[in-house]
């Protein structure tokens, strides 16, 4: 794991086409912006964990759950 310190207004580049920008820092909370091509999925880890728990509780096949998750990701418009 790489650990870096950044200040508000600074950014981190990952490869040639992903940039993580530090937008605001307030107390223990940090607001970040992620600039990435549409074909790269960007999902909060907490959302991923909830989806996994829901799939396990419902007993749904993983393929069906992934199709639904992909459809929801495509709805992001920002």
DSSP file (Angstrom, degrees, kcal/mol; ACC not computed):
  #  RESIDUE AA STRUCTURE BP1 BP2  ACC     N-H-->O    O-->H-N    N-H-->O    O-->H-N    TCO  KAPPA ALPHA  PHI   PSI    X-CA   Y-CA   Z-CA
    1    1 A X              0   0    0      0, 0.0     2,-0.5     0, 0.0     0, 0.0   0.000 360.0 360.0 360.0 133.4    0.0    0.0    0.0
    2    2 A X        -     0   0    0      2,-0.0     2,-0.5     0, 0.0     0, 0.0  -0.852 360.0-161.2 -95.4 129.8    1.3    3.4   -0.9
    3    3 A X        +     0   0    0     -2,-0.5     2,-0.3     2,-0.0     0, 0.0  -0.958  14.2 174.7-114.5 127.8    0.5    6.2    1.7
    4    4 A X        -     0   0    0     -2,-0.5     2,-0.5     2,-0.0     8,-0.0  -0.959  25.8-136.1-131.2 148.7    0.6    9.8    0.6
    5    5 A X        +     0   0    0     -2,-0.3     2,-0.3     2,-0.0    -2,-0.0  -0.896  28.9 176.1-101.2 134.0   -0.2   13.1    2.2
    6    6 A X        -     0   0    0     -2,-0.5     2,-0.2     4,-0.1     3,-0.1  -0.969  17.9-143.4-134.7 151.0   -2.1   15.6    0.1
    7    7 A X    >   -     0   0    0     -2,-0.3     3,-2.4     1,-0.1    15,-0.3  -0.692  45.3 -70.8-107.2 165.2   -3.6   19.0    0.9
    8    8 A X  T 3  S+     0   0    0      1,-0.3    15,-0.2    -2,-0.2    -1,-0.1  -0.298 123.2  25.7 -54.6 133.9   -6.8   20.5   -0.4
    9    9 A X  T 3  S+     0   0    0     13,-3.0    -1,-0.3     1,-0.4     2,-0.1   0.252  99.2 111.0  93.0 -11.8   -6.4   21.3   -4.1
   10   10 A X    <   -     0   0    0     -3,-2.4    12,-2.7    12,-0.1    -1,-0.4  -0.463  50.1-156.0 -91.4 168.2   -3.7   18.7   -4.7
   11   11 A X  E     -A   21   0A   0     10,-0.2     2,-0.4    -2,-0.1    10,-0.2  -0.921  13.1-141.6-141.8 163.9   -4.2   15.5   -6.8
   12   12 A X  E     -A   20   0A   0      8,-2.4     8,-3.0    -2,-0.3     2,-0.4  -0.995  17.9-146.6-126.6 133.9   -2.9   12.0   -7.3
   13   13 A X  E     -A   19   0A   0     -2,-0.4     2,-0.5     6,-0.2     6,-0.2  -0.840   7.6-166.4-101.8 138.6   -2.5   10.4  -10.7
   14   14 A X  E >>  -A   18   0A   0      4,-3.1     4,-1.1    -2,-0.4     3,-0.5  -0.966  64.8 -40.9-122.5 111.4   -3.0    6.6  -11.2
   15   15 A X  T 34 S-     0   0    0     -2,-0.5     3,-0.0     1,-0.2     0, 0.0  -0.331 100.5 -52.0  65.6-153.4   -1.7    5.6  -14.6
   16   16 A X  T 34 S+     0   0    0      1,-0.1    -1,-0.2    -3,-0.1     3,-0.0   0.639 133.2  34.7 -92.6 -16.3   -2.4    7.9  -17.5
   17   17 A X  T <4 S+     0   0    0     -3,-0.5    20,-0.4     1,-0.1     2,-0.4   0.268  95.6  79.0-131.9  15.3   -6.2    8.3  -17.2
   18   18 A X  E  <  +A   14   0A   0     -4,-1.1    -4,-3.1    18,-0.2     2,-0.4  -0.991  47.4 177.4-126.8 131.0   -7.2    8.3  -13.5
   19   19 A X  E     -AB  13  35A   0     16,-2.4    16,-3.1    -2,-0.4     2,-0.6  -0.998  15.1-158.2-132.9 133.8   -6.9   11.3  -11.2
   20   20 A X  E     -AB  12  34A   0     -8,-3.0    -8,-2.4    -2,-0.4     2,-0.4  -0.957  16.3-163.4-111.1 119.8   -8.0   11.6   -7.6
   21   21 A X  E     -AB  11  33A   0     12,-3.4    12,-2.5    -2,-0.6     2,-0.8  -0.858  18.7-135.3-108.3 137.5   -8.4   15.2   -6.4
   22   22 A X  E     + B   0  32A   0    -12,-2.7   -13,-3.0    -2,-0.4    10,-0.2  -0.816  29.8 172.8 -88.4 109.7   -8.6   16.4   -2.9
   23   23 A X  E     -     0   0A   0      8,-2.5     2,-0.3    -2,-0.8     9,-0.2   0.859  58.4  -5.7 -90.0 -39.0  -11.6   18.8   -3.0
   24   24 A X  E     - B   0  31A   0      7,-1.6     7,-3.0   -16,-0.1     2,-0.4  -0.992  49.0-157.4-157.7 149.0  -12.1   19.7    0.7
   25   25 A X  E     + B   0  30A   0     -2,-0.3     2,-0.4     5,-0.2     5,-0.2  -0.991  18.2 167.6-130.6 122.8  -10.8   18.8    4.2
   26   26 A X  E >   - B   0  29A   0      3,-2.7     3,-2.0    -2,-0.4     2,-0.3  -0.889  63.2 -55.9-138.6 104.9  -13.0   19.5    7.2
   27   27 A X  T 3  S-     0   0    0     -2,-0.4    -1,-0.0     1,-0.3     0, 0.0  -0.469 121.0 -16.1  64.4-124.0  -12.0   17.9   10.5
   28   28 A X  T 3  S+     0   0    0     -2,-0.3     2,-0.4    -3,-0.1    -1,-0.3   0.341 120.4  92.3 -94.9   7.0  -11.7   14.1   10.0
   29   29 A X  E <   -B   26   0A   0     -3,-2.0    -3,-2.7     2,-0.0     2,-0.4  -0.843  53.6-168.2-107.1 139.3  -13.7   14.2    6.7
   30   30 A X  E     -B   25   0A   0     -2,-0.4     2,-0.6    -5,-0.2    -5,-0.2  -0.989  10.0-151.3-125.5 129.7  -12.1   14.5    3.3
   31   31 A X  E     -B   24   0A   0     -7,-3.0    -8,-2.5    -2,-0.4    -7,-1.6  -0.896  22.1-175.6-101.1 123.9  -14.1   15.1    0.1
   32   32 A X  E     -B   22   0A   0     -2,-0.6     2,-0.4   -10,-0.2   -10,-0.2  -0.847  17.1-150.3-118.8 155.6  -12.4   13.7   -3.0
   33   33 A X  E     -B   21   0A   0    -12,-2.5   -12,-3.4    -2,-0.3     2,-0.5  -0.974  10.2-154.6-120.8 139.7  -13.2   13.8   -6.7
   34   34 A X  E     -B   20   0A   0     -2,-0.4     2,-0.6   -14,-0.2   -14,-0.2  -0.965   4.1-165.7-119.7 122.9  -12.3   11.0   -9.1
   35   35 A X  E     +B   19   0A   0    -16,-3.1   -16,-2.4    -2,-0.5     2,-0.3  -0.934  30.7 141.5-107.5 116.2  -11.7   11.6  -12.7
   36   36 A X        -     0   0    0     -2,-0.6   -18,-0.2   -18,-0.2     6,-0.1  -0.985  55.0 -87.9-151.0 154.8  -11.7    8.4  -14.7
   37   37 A X    >   -     0   0    0    -20,-0.4     3,-1.9    -2,-0.3   -20,-0.0  -0.300  43.2-112.8 -61.4 152.1  -12.9    7.0  -18.1
   38   38 A X  T 3  S+     0   0    0      1,-0.3    -1,-0.1     3,-0.0     4,-0.1   0.788 113.8  64.8 -58.6 -29.7  -16.5    5.7  -18.0
   39   39 A X  T 3  S+     0   0    0      2,-0.1     2,-0.6     1,-0.0    -1,-0.3   0.601  86.7  82.8 -74.6  -8.2  -15.3    2.1  -18.6
   40   40 A X  S <  S-     0   0    0     -3,-1.9     2,-0.3     2,-0.0    -4,-0.1  -0.868  81.8-134.5 -96.7 120.8  -13.5    2.1  -15.2
   41   41 A X        -     0   0    0     -2,-0.6     2,-0.5     2,-0.0    -2,-0.1  -0.583  19.6-170.3 -76.7 129.7  -15.9    1.3  -12.4
   42   42 A X        +     0   0    0     -2,-0.3     2,-0.4    -4,-0.1    -8,-0.0  -0.969  17.4 161.4-122.4 113.6  -15.6    3.6   -9.4
   43   43 A X        -     0   0    0     -2,-0.5     2,-0.2     4,-0.0    -2,-0.0  -0.990  42.4-111.3-136.3 139.2  -17.7    2.3   -6.4
   44   44 A X     >  -     0   0    0     -2,-0.4     4,-1.8     1,-0.1     3,-0.5  -0.485  27.4-130.0 -65.8 136.9  -17.5    3.1   -2.7
   45   45 A X  H  > S+     0   0    0      1,-0.2     4,-2.2     2,-0.2     5,-0.2   0.863 107.4  58.3 -57.8 -37.9  -16.3    0.0   -0.8
   46   46 A X  H  > S+     0   0    0      1,-0.2     4,-2.0     2,-0.2    -1,-0.2   0.886 105.0  50.0 -61.4 -39.6  -19.2    0.3    1.6
   47   47 A X  H  > S+     0   0    0     -3,-0.5     4,-2.3     1,-0.2    -1,-0.2   0.894 108.8  52.5 -65.5 -40.3  -21.7    0.0   -1.3
   48   48 A X  H  X S+     0   0    0     -4,-1.8     4,-2.1     1,-0.2    -2,-0.2   0.905 109.1  49.6 -61.1 -42.7  -19.8   -3.1   -2.5
   49   49 A X  H  X S+     0   0    0     -4,-2.2     4,-2.2     2,-0.2    -2,-0.2   0.889 110.1  50.2 -65.7 -39.9  -20.1   -4.7    0.9
   50   50 A X  H  X S+     0   0    0     -4,-2.0     4,-2.6     2,-0.2    -2,-0.2   0.917 109.9  51.0 -65.0 -42.5  -23.8   -4.0    1.2
   51   51 A X  H  X S+     0   0    0     -4,-2.3     4,-2.4     1,-0.2    -2,-0.2   0.911 110.3  49.3 -61.0 -42.7  -24.4   -5.5   -2.3
   52   52 A X  H  X S+     0   0    0     -4,-2.1     4,-2.2     2,-0.2    -1,-0.2   0.911 111.9  48.3 -63.2 -42.4  -22.5   -8.7   -1.3
   53   53 A X  H  X S+     0   0    0     -4,-2.2     4,-2.3     1,-0.2    -2,-0.2   0.900 111.5  50.1 -65.6 -40.5  -24.5   -9.0    1.9
   54   54 A X  H  X S+     0   0    0     -4,-2.6     4,-2.3     2,-0.2     6,-0.2   0.903 110.1  50.4 -64.4 -41.2  -27.8   -8.6    0.0
   55   55 A X  H  X>S+     0   0    0     -4,-2.4     4,-1.6     1,-0.2     5,-1.2   0.923 111.6  48.0 -61.7 -44.0  -26.8  -11.2   -2.6
   56   56 A X  H  <5S+     0   0    0     -4,-2.2    -2,-0.2     1,-0.2    -1,-0.2   0.904 112.9  48.0 -64.6 -40.8  -25.9  -13.7    0.1
   57   57 A X  H  <5S+     0   0    0     -4,-2.3    -1,-0.2     1,-0.2    -2,-0.2   0.867 116.5  42.9 -68.3 -35.8  -29.2  -13.0    2.0
   58   58 A X  H  <5S-     0   0    0     -4,-2.3    -1,-0.2    -5,-0.2    -2,-0.2   0.678  99.8-134.0 -84.3 -17.9  -31.3  -13.3   -1.2
   59   59 A X  T  <5 +     0   0    0     -4,-1.6    -3,-0.2     1,-0.2     2,-0.1   0.756  48.1 160.8  69.6  22.9  -29.4  -16.4   -2.4
   60   60 A X      < -     0   0    0     -5,-1.2    -1,-0.2    -6,-0.2    -2,-0.1  -0.481  47.8-100.0 -77.6 147.1  -29.3  -14.7   -5.9
   61   61 A X     >  -     0   0    0     -2,-0.1     4,-1.8     1,-0.1     3,-0.4  -0.388  29.1-123.8 -62.6 143.5  -26.8  -15.9   -8.5
   62   62 A X  H  > S+     0   0    0      1,-0.2     4,-2.4     2,-0.2     5,-0.2   0.833 108.3  59.6 -59.5 -34.6  -23.7  -13.7   -8.6
   63   63 A X  H  > S+     0   0    0      1,-0.2     4,-1.9     2,-0.2    -1,-0.2   0.907 105.7  47.3 -63.8 -41.6  -24.2  -13.1  -12.4
   64   64 A X  H  > S+     0   0    0     -3,-0.4     4,-1.9     1,-0.2    -1,-0.2   0.913 112.4  49.3 -66.0 -42.3  -27.7  -11.6  -11.9
   65   65 A X  H  X S+     0   0    0     -4,-1.8     4,-2.5     1,-0.2    -2,-0.2   0.887 109.9  51.5 -65.3 -38.5  -26.5   -9.4   -9.1
   66   66 A X  H  X S+     0   0    0     -4,-2.4     4,-2.6     2,-0.2    -1,-0.2   0.876 107.3  53.6 -65.7 -37.1  -23.6   -8.1  -11.2
   67   67 A X  H  X S+     0   0    0     -4,-1.9     4,-1.9     2,-0.2    -1,-0.2   0.910 111.5  45.3 -63.4 -41.9  -25.9   -7.3  -14.0
   68   68 A X  H  X S+     0   0    0     -4,-1.9     4,-2.3     2,-0.2    -2,-0.2   0.921 112.7  50.3 -67.2 -44.0  -28.1   -5.2  -11.7
   69   69 A X  H  X S+     0   0    0     -4,-2.5     4,-2.3     1,-0.2    -2,-0.2   0.897 109.9  51.3 -61.8 -40.3  -25.0   -3.5  -10.2
   70   70 A X  H  X S+     0   0    0     -4,-2.6     4,-1.8     2,-0.2    -1,-0.2   0.894 109.0  50.6 -63.3 -40.1  -23.7   -2.7  -13.6
   71   71 A X  H  X S+     0   0    0     -4,-1.9     4,-0.5     1,-0.2    -2,-0.2   0.897 110.7  49.0 -64.8 -40.2  -27.0   -1.1  -14.6
   72   72 A X  H >< S+     0   0    0     -4,-2.3     3,-1.0     1,-0.2     4,-0.4   0.893 109.1  52.8 -66.4 -39.4  -27.0    1.0  -11.5
   73   73 A X  H >< S+     0   0    0     -4,-2.3     3,-1.4     1,-0.3    -1,-0.2   0.862 102.7  58.7 -63.8 -34.4  -23.5    2.1  -12.1
   74   74 A X  H 3< S+     0   0    0     -4,-1.8    -1,-0.3     1,-0.3    -2,-0.2   0.680  94.3  67.4 -70.5 -15.0  -24.4    3.2  -15.6
   75   75 A X  T << S+     0   0    0     -3,-1.0    -1,-0.3    -4,-0.5    -2,-0.2   0.650  70.8 112.8 -77.8 -15.1  -27.0    5.6  -14.2
   76   76 A X    <   +     0   0    0     -3,-1.4    -3,-0.0    -4,-0.4    -4,-0.0  -0.375  41.1 178.9 -61.6 131.8  -24.3    7.8  -12.6
   77   77 A X              0   0    0      1,-0.1    -1,-0.1    -2,-0.1    -3,-0.0   0.217 360.0 360.0-122.5  14.9  -24.5   11.1  -14.4
   78   78 A X              0   0    0      0, 0.0    -1,-0.1     0, 0.0    -2,-0.1   0.391 360.0 360.0-116.0 360.0  -21.9   13.2  -12.7
